[in-house]
Amino acid sequence: MNDSSTPVAPLAIRYGDWATLSADAQTIRLAVFVQEQNVPPELEMDEKDAVCLHAVAYDASGTAVGTGRLLPDGHIGRMAVSKAVRGTGVGGALLRGLMSQARDRGHAEVILSAQTHAAPFYLAHGFTQVGAEFFEAGIAHVEMRHVF
């Protein structure tokens, strides 16, 4: 396990469709959302995966350690980082990468539903909270937006 002040390096982020990255992305999402947070698997994997751009972060040994997705409408979702490397910069690298992909695709902004406990992470990356807290899969969330 890494010390929270030590970044994971080198970190490689691969972008691709669900067919290309599903094995690695699904492994992380099942561990984080289904096992740790008790989200029902049928809610975690959805039909939107097929139309998203997926990002998977890999550590120096080639192990998948984080994932996220960009929907065609500019929403970022399913951000998840393996427990052993949280706090090491993996999430930030994934978020910045997905934001860059959104800009390159011509989106004027990105929107996401952040678990309330993760809102400070997104605030630190230039997002602002929009609206009140709501529940999704039994977990408190807030909508957040970043305008480019």
C-alpha positions in Angstrom: 0.0 0.0 0.0 1.3 3.4 -0.9 1.6 6.3 1.5 -1.0 8.9 0.6 1.6 11.5 -0.1 3.5 9.3 -2.6 2.1 9.5 -6.1 1.7 6.3 -8.1 4.3 6.6 -10.9 4.6 5.9 -13.7 0.9 5.9 -14.3 -0.5 5.1 -17.7 -4.1 6.0 -18.7 -5.7 4.2 -21.6 -8.8 5.4 -23.3 -11.2 3.3 -25.3 -14.6 1.7 -25.8 -16.2 -0.8 -23.5 -15.3 -3.7 -25.6 -11.6 -2.8 -25.3 -11.5 -1.8 -21.6 -14.4 -3.6 -19.9 -12.4 -6.3 -18.3 -10.2 -3.9 -16.3 -12.9 -1.2 -15.7 -15.4 -3.8 -14.5 -13.0 -5.3 -12.1 -12.4 -2.0 -10.4 -16.0 -0.9 -10.4 -17.2 -4.2 -9.0 -14.6 -4.0 -6.2 -15.3 -0.3 -5.3 -19.1 0.1 -5.9 -20.5 -3.4 -5.5 -18.2 -4.9 -2.9 -17.2 -1.8 -0.8 -20.4 0.3 -1.2 -23.0 -2.4 -1.7 -24.4 -1.0 -5.0 -26.4 -3.7 -6.7 -24.4 -5.1 -9.7 -27.4 -4.5 -12.0 -27.3 -0.8 -11.2 -23.5 -0.6 -11.5 -23.2 -2.0 -15.1 -25.6 -0.3 -17.4 -26.5 0.2 -21.1 -24.6 3.5 -21.1 -21.2 1.7 -20.9 -21.6 0.7 -24.6 -21.6 4.4 -25.8 -19.1 5.9 -23.4 -15.4 6.7 -23.7 -13.7 4.7 -20.9 -10.5 5.5 -19.1 -8.4 3.0 -17.1 -5.3 3.9 -15.1 -2.5 1.4 -14.8 0.3 1.4 -12.4 4.0 0.6 -13.2 3.3 -3.1 -13.1 0.4 -2.9 -15.6 -2.3 -3.4 -12.9 -5.5 -1.5 -13.4 -5.9 0.8 -10.4 -8.6 3.3 -11.5 -11.4 3.9 -14.0 -13.9 6.5 -15.1 -16.1 7.1 -18.2 -17.2 10.0 -20.3 -20.8 9.9 -21.7 -21.6 11.4 -25.1 -23.4 14.3 -23.4 -20.3 15.4 -21.4 -21.2 13.7 -18.1 -18.3 12.0 -16.3 -19.2 9.0 -14.3 -18.2 5.7 -12.6 -15.0 7.2 -11.2 -13.4 4.6 -9.0 -9.9 4.0 -7.6 -8.7 0.8 -6.0 -8.5 1.1 -2.2 -4.8 0.5 -2.1 -3.9 3.5 -4.2 -6.5 6.1 -3.0 -5.0 9.5 -2.2 -2.0 9.0 -4.5 -3.2 11.0 -7.5 -4.8 8.3 -9.6 -8.3 9.9 -9.3 -7.0 13.3 -10.2 -5.1 12.0 -13.2 -8.2 10.2 -14.4 -10.4 13.2 -13.9 -8.0 15.6 -15.7 -7.8 13.1 -18.5 -11.5 12.7 -18.9 -12.0 16.5 -18.7 -9.4 16.9 -21.5 -11.2 14.3 -23.6 -14.4 16.2 -23.1 -12.8 19.5 -24.2 -11.3 17.8 -27.2 -14.8 16.6 -28.1 -16.1 20.1 -28.0 -18.0 20.1 -24.7 -18.3 23.5 -23.0 -18.7 21.9 -19.6 -18.6 18.6 -17.8 -21.2 17.5 -15.2 -21.0 14.6 -12.7 -22.9 13.2 -9.8 -20.4 13.0 -6.9 -20.8 11.0 -3.8 -21.2 13.7 -1.2 -18.0 12.5 0.7 -16.0 13.0 -2.6 -17.3 16.5 -3.3 -14.1 18.2 -1.8 -12.1 16.2 -4.4 -14.1 17.6 -7.3 -14.1 21.1 -5.8 -10.3 21.0 -5.7 -10.4 20.3 -9.4 -12.5 23.3 -10.2 -16.0 21.9 -10.0 -18.9 23.7 -8.4 -21.9 22.1 -6.7 -25.2 22.5 -8.4 -28.4 21.9 -6.5 -29.2 19.9 -3.4 -28.1 16.5 -2.2 -29.9 13.5 -3.6 -29.7 9.7 -3.3 -28.7 7.3 -6.0 -28.3 3.6 -5.2 -28.9 4.5 -1.5 -25.8 6.8 -1.5 -25.9 10.6 -1.0 -24.7 12.5 -4.1 -24.5 16.1 -5.3 -24.4 17.3 -8.9 -21.2 19.1 -9.8 -20.3 21.1 -12.9 -17.1 22.4 -14.4 -17.3 25.0 -17.2 -14.3 25.2 -19.6 
